[in-house]
Amino acid sequence: MITGRATDTGLTLAPLIHEFGWAADDWNRLAAGTIAGHIIECGAQCSGGNCQFEWRSIPDLANVGFPIAEGFPDGTFVITKHEGTGGRVNIPSVKEQLVYEMGDPHEYITPDVVADFTTIRLQDDGRDRVRVFGIEGRPATEFLKVSISYSAGYKAVGTLVYAWPDAYEKAQAADRILRERLDRLGLRFDQTLTEFVGANATHGPLAGEPRADAPEVQLRVGVRGQDRAAIERFTKEIAPLILTGPPAVTGFAGGRPKVEEIVAYWPALIPKKEIEPQVEVLDA
């Protein structure tokens, strides 16, 4: 048996391959090692943190125990945690992490193997122990994923909080006033986004009609664009709303919003044949 913790699926798979001598085309075992890494990569999410269905009953989250994967040569493994720590490891907690960032459950693609999440079997193995088995995998694709970052302009986000009565109506009015002033100034942005936190920021139109008696609503307005000067000018229009807009407003203690450079993300693919892996060992 080998015991390990990881923040990345590869950091779990590599020691399992080394310890048990798994072949590079042993797809089922490689898939099992990959899924072991996937389960524990987000730490306490599989030991009680961020648990949707049992969160009220998770014990001692202030001292939550981080997960351990106990791996075996046949590709089975057990998820557990240290005794005396908080949290809980059970089938629902492991399922919480399994569906996280999964995509197509039939094809969880990694550089080493394509794992089939529909083949995973979970079994209670005692207190804070879940046995994972039955996993199947297929050959990896001919590509590697490339994560590319690039400069994509600037952004700024400003917020104000409006209080009862008519909190949502006040926040909507402030948004209209702000947009009219920005338009009058001739400011143009690639995108202007408004959210009403407490009314529709999480669920959007699915939230339905917000409560008319909402005790408070936060107006959150963000802009993005290529012209830093225009973004800077936007930041100067939030504070004036306090005394030149709807009443009962607060939440500006943080000062003027800051302009931030946007570092955008572009995922791409590159054929593996174009890449030559190398390991360089440097003296300490």
KAGILIN-V650051 format. One record per residue. N is the residue number from 1. RES is the residue in one small letter. OMEGA is omega in whole degrees, 0 to 359 (* if undefined). D_FIRST is the distance of its C-alpha to the first C-alpha in Angstrom with 2 decimals. Layout:
n->N res->RES omega->OMEGA d_first->D_FIRST
n->N res->RES omega->OMEGA d_first->D_FIRST
This chain:
n->1 res->m omega->174 d_first->0.00
n->2 res->i omega->181 d_first->3.79
n->3 res->t omega->180 d_first->6.68
n->4 res->g omega->173 d_first->10.08
n->5 res->r omega->183 d_first->13.63
n->6 res->a omega->172 d_first->16.32
n->7 res->t omega->184 d_first->19.94
n->8 res->d omega->183 d_first->19.92
n->9 res->t omega->180 d_first->18.14
n->10 res->g omega->180 d_first->18.25
n->11 res->l omega->174 d_first->16.55
n->12 res->t omega->184 d_first->13.41
n->13 res->l omega->184 d_first->13.84
n->14 res->a omega->179 d_first->14.54
n->15 res->p omega->178 d_first->11.38
n->16 res->l omega->177 d_first->9.42
n->17 res->i omega->182 d_first->12.30
n->18 res->h omega->186 d_first->12.29
n->19 res->e omega->187 d_first->8.79
n->20 res->f omega->178 d_first->8.85
n->21 res->g omega->180 d_first->12.63
n->22 res->w omega->179 d_first->13.68
n->23 res->a omega->182 d_first->17.48
n->24 res->a omega->178 d_first->19.78
n->25 res->d omega->176 d_first->21.24
n->26 res->d omega->194 d_first->18.25
n->27 res->w omega->181 d_first->19.60
n->28 res->n omega->179 d_first->17.66
n->29 res->r omega->177 d_first->14.19
n->30 res->l omega->177 d_first->15.87
n->31 res->a omega->179 d_first->17.47
n->32 res->a omega->178 d_first->14.33
n->33 res->g omega->178 d_first->12.97
n->34 res->t omega->181 d_first->16.52
n->35 res->i omega->174 d_first->16.79
n->36 res->a omega->177 d_first->13.71
n->37 res->g omega->180 d_first->15.66
n->38 res->h omega->183 d_first->18.85
n->39 res->i omega->186 d_first->17.89
n->40 res->i omega->187 d_first->17.07
n->41 res->e omega->181 d_first->19.57
n->42 res->c omega->175 d_first->22.42
n->43 res->g omega->191 d_first->20.85
n->44 res->a omega->176 d_first->22.32
n->45 res->q omega->177 d_first->23.76
n->46 res->c omega->177 d_first->20.86
n->47 res->s omega->172 d_first->20.96
n->48 res->g omega->178 d_first->24.70
n->49 res->g omega->177 d_first->26.58
n->50 res->n omega->184 d_first->29.15
n->51 res->c omega->188 d_first->28.71
n->52 res->q omega->192 d_first->31.76
n->53 res->f omega->184 d_first->31.95
n->54 res->e omega->192 d_first->30.84
n->55 res->w omega->180 d_first->31.63
n->56 res->r omega->186 d_first->34.22
n->57 res->s omega->180 d_first->31.87
n->58 res->i omega->184 d_first->28.85
n->59 res->p omega->167 d_first->28.77
n->60 res->d omega->178 d_first->29.21
n->61 res->l omega->177 d_first->28.72
n->62 res->a omega->180 d_first->30.21
n->63 res->n omega->188 d_first->27.02
n->64 res->v omega->178 d_first->24.62
n->65 res->g omega->179 d_first->20.90
n->66 res->f omega->192 d_first->19.10
n->67 res->p omega->176 d_first->16.06
n->68 res->i omega->174 d_first->12.36
n->69 res->a omega->176 d_first->10.04
n->70 res->e omega->185 d_first->6.53
n->71 res->g omega->180 d_first->5.57
n->72 res->f omega->185 d_first->4.89
n->73 res->p omega->183 d_first->7.16
n->74 res->d omega->179 d_first->10.07
n->75 res->g omega->174 d_first->10.46
n->76 res->t omega->176 d_first->10.12
n->77 res->f omega->180 d_first->8.92
n->78 res->v omega->174 d_first->10.24
n->79 res->i omega->180 d_first->12.77
n->80 res->t omega->175 d_first->13.75
n->81 res->k omega->181 d_first->15.62
n->82 res->h omega->175 d_first->16.53
n->83 res->e omega->177 d_first->18.69
n->84 res->g omega->178 d_first->22.35
n->85 res->t omega->179 d_first->22.50
n->86 res->g omega->182 d_first->24.72
n->87 res->g omega->181 d_first->24.22
n->88 res->r omega->172 d_first->22.51
n->89 res->v omega->175 d_first->19.54
n->90 res->n omega->184 d_first->20.74
n->91 res->i omega->178 d_first->21.50
n->92 res->p omega->181 d_first->24.66
n->93 res->s omega->178 d_first->23.10
n->94 res->v omega->178 d_first->20.42
n->95 res->k omega->178 d_first->23.32
n->96 res->e omega->182 d_first->25.31
n->97 res->q omega->182 d_first->23.05
n->98 res->l omega->183 d_first->22.49
n->99 res->v omega->182 d_first->26.26
n->100 res->y omega->178 d_first->26.67
n->101 res->e omega->186 d_first->28.04
n->102 res->m omega->185 d_first->27.06
n->103 res->g omega->180 d_first->30.32
n->104 res->d omega->183 d_first->30.48
n->105 res->p omega->178 d_first->27.67
n->106 res->h omega->186 d_first->27.93
n->107 res->e omega->173 d_first->27.59
n->108 res->y omega->191 d_first->25.30
n->109 res->i omega->174 d_first->26.11
n->110 res->t omega->178 d_first->24.08
n->111 res->p omega->187 d_first->24.78
n->112 res->d omega->189 d_first->21.93
n->113 res->v omega->171 d_first->22.15
n->114 res->v omega->183 d_first->24.06
n->115 res->a omega->180 d_first->21.92
n->116 res->d omega->183 d_first->23.61
n->117 res->f omega->181 d_first->23.12
n->118 res->t omega->180 d_first->25.20
n->119 res->t omega->184 d_first->22.49
n->120 res->i omega->174 d_first->19.98
n->121 res->r omega->181 d_first->19.47
n->122 res->l omega->182 d_first->18.65
n->123 res->q omega->176 d_first->18.25
n->124 res->d omega->182 d_first->18.66
n->125 res->d omega->181 d_first->15.76
n->126 res->g omega->182 d_first->17.71
n->127 res->r omega->179 d_first->19.23
n->128 res->d omega->178 d_first->18.06
n->129 res->r omega->177 d_first->15.14
n->130 res->v omega->178 d_first->15.45
n->131 res->r omega->181 d_first->13.46
n->132 res->v omega->186 d_first->14.22
n->133 res->f omega->175 d_first->14.74
n->134 res->g omega->188 d_first->17.59
n->135 res->i omega->178 d_first->17.83
n->136 res->e omega->179 d_first->20.22
n->137 res->g omega->179 d_first->21.37
n->138 res->r omega->181 d_first->24.34
n->139 res->p omega->179 d_first->25.45
n->140 res->a omega->178 d_first->26.04
n->141 res->t omega->181 d_first->29.66
n->142 res->e omega->184 d_first->31.89
n->143 res->f omega->166 d_first->32.23
n->144 res->l omega->177 d_first->30.69
n->145 res->k omega->177 d_first->31.60
n->146 res->v omega->178 d_first->33.88
n->147 res->s omega->186 d_first->34.43
n->148 res->i omega->176 d_first->37.98
n->149 res->s omega->180 d_first->39.73
n->150 res->y omega->180 d_first->43.51
n->151 res->s omega->185 d_first->46.33
n->152 res->a omega->176 d_first->47.85
n->153 res->g omega->187 d_first->50.57
n->154 res->y omega->178 d_first->50.68
n->155 res->k omega->172 d_first->50.22
n->156 res->a omega->181 d_first->51.20
n->157 res->v omega->178 d_first->50.60
n->158 res->g omega->181 d_first->52.98
n->159 res->t omega->172 d_first->52.82
n->160 res->l omega->180 d_first->55.34
n->161 res->v omega->179 d_first->55.10
n->162 res->y omega->187 d_first->57.96
n->163 res->a omega->173 d_first->58.65
n->164 res->w omega->4 d_first->60.24
n->165 res->p omega->177 d_first->62.71
n->166 res->d omega->185 d_first->62.23
n->167 res->a omega->182 d_first->59.13
n->168 res->y omega->179 d_first->57.99
n->169 res->e omega->178 d_first->61.56
n->170 res->k omega->180 d_first->61.98
n->171 res->a omega->177 d_first->58.77
n->172 res->q omega->179 d_first->59.94
n->173 res->a omega->179 d_first->63.34
n->174 res->a omega->178 d_first->61.89
n->175 res->d omega->179 d_first->59.91
n->176 res->r omega->180 d_first->63.11
n->177 res->i omega->181 d_first->65.04
n->178 res->l omega->182 d_first->62.48
n->179 res->r omega->179 d_first->62.35
n->180 res->e omega->180 d_first->66.15
n->181 res->r omega->178 d_first->66.40
n->182 res->l omega->179 d_first->63.87
n->183 res->d omega->180 d_first->65.86
n->184 res->r omega->178 d_first->69.11
n->185 res->l omega->180 d_first->67.73
n->186 res->g omega->181 d_first->66.98
n->187 res->l omega->180 d_first->63.26
n->188 res->r omega->182 d_first->61.17
n->189 res->f omega->175 d_first->57.39
n->190 res->d omega->180 d_first->54.96
n->191 res->q omega->171 d_first->53.60
n->192 res->t omega->185 d_first->54.55
n->193 res->l omega->177 d_first->52.19
n->194 res->t omega->173 d_first->53.06
n->195 res->e omega->176 d_first->50.80
n->196 res->f omega->184 d_first->51.96
n->197 res->v omega->187 d_first->49.10
n->198 res->g omega->179 d_first->49.53
n->199 res->a omega->185 d_first->51.23
n->200 res->n omega->185 d_first->49.44
n->201 res->a omega->183 d_first->47.05
n->202 res->t omega->187 d_first->43.87
n->203 res->h omega->178 d_first->45.08
n->204 res->g omega->182 d_first->48.11
n->205 res->p omega->178 d_first->50.67
n->206 res->l omega->181 d_first->48.39
n->207 res->a omega->183 d_first->49.09
n->208 res->g omega->181 d_first->52.60
n->209 res->e omega->181 d_first->55.60
n->210 res->p omega->179 d_first->54.66
n->211 res->r omega->179 d_first->56.08
n->212 res->a omega->182 d_first->59.59
n->213 res->d omega->179 d_first->59.04
n->214 res->a omega->183 d_first->55.83
n->215 res->p omega->180 d_first->55.95
n->216 res->e omega->177 d_first->54.81
n->217 res->v omega->177 d_first->53.76
n->218 res->q omega->172 d_first->52.46
n->219 res->l omega->178 d_first->54.05
n->220 res->r omega->182 d_first->51.65
n->221 res->v omega->178 d_first->53.21
n->222 res->g omega->176 d_first->51.59
n->223 res->v omega->175 d_first->53.19
n->224 res->r omega->180 d_first->51.96
n->225 res->g omega->183 d_first->53.97
n->226 res->q omega->185 d_first->54.77
n->227 res->d omega->182 d_first->57.63
n->228 res->r omega->181 d_first->56.37
n->229 res->a omega->178 d_first->59.88
n->230 res->a omega->178 d_first->59.97
n->231 res->i omega->177 d_first->56.63
n->232 res->e omega->181 d_first->58.01
n->233 res->r omega->176 d_first->61.12
n->234 res->f omega->184 d_first->59.13
n->235 res->t omega->181 d_first->57.52
n->236 res->k omega->183 d_first->61.06
n->237 res->e omega->180 d_first->61.88
n->238 res->i omega->183 d_first->59.40
n->239 res->a omega->180 d_first->61.00
n->240 res->p omega->179 d_first->64.52
n->241 res->l omega->183 d_first->63.42
n->242 res->i omega->182 d_first->63.23
n->243 res->l omega->180 d_first->67.03
n->244 res->t omega->180 d_first->68.16
n->245 res->g omega->181 d_first->66.12
n->246 res->p omega->184 d_first->65.38
n->247 res->p omega->175 d_first->65.41
n->248 res->a omega->183 d_first->62.81
n->249 res->v omega->179 d_first->60.33
n->250 res->t omega->173 d_first->57.83
n->251 res->g omega->179 d_first->54.51
n->252 res->f omega->184 d_first->55.78
n->253 res->a omega->181 d_first->54.86
n->254 res->g omega->179 d_first->52.45
n->255 res->g omega->184 d_first->55.39
n->256 res->r omega->177 d_first->55.99
n->257 res->p omega->181 d_first->53.06
n->258 res->k omega->175 d_first->51.58
n->259 res->v omega->181 d_first->51.70
n->260 res->e omega->173 d_first->48.32
n->261 res->e omega->178 d_first->47.64
n->262 res->i omega->172 d_first->45.66
n->263 res->v omega->185 d_first->42.77
n->264 res->a omega->185 d_first->42.17
n->265 res->y omega->178 d_first->39.15
n->266 res->w omega->176 d_first->39.49
n->267 res->p omega->180 d_first->36.49
n->268 res->a omega->178 d_first->37.19
n->269 res->l omega->176 d_first->35.72
n->270 res->i omega->180 d_first->35.97
n->271 res->p omega->180 d_first->35.36
n->272 res->k omega->182 d_first->32.34
n->273 res->k omega->180 d_first->34.72
n->274 res->e omega->185 d_first->36.51
n->275 res->i omega->175 d_first->33.57
n->276 res->e omega->181 d_first->32.41
n->277 res->p omega->178 d_first->29.13
n->278 res->q omega->174 d_first->29.34
n->279 res->v omega->180 d_first->27.36
n->280 res->e omega->180 d_first->29.57
n->281 res->v omega->182 d_first->28.44
n->282 res->l omega->176 d_first->31.00
n->283 res->d omega->180 d_first->31.79
n->284 res->a omega->* d_first->31.44
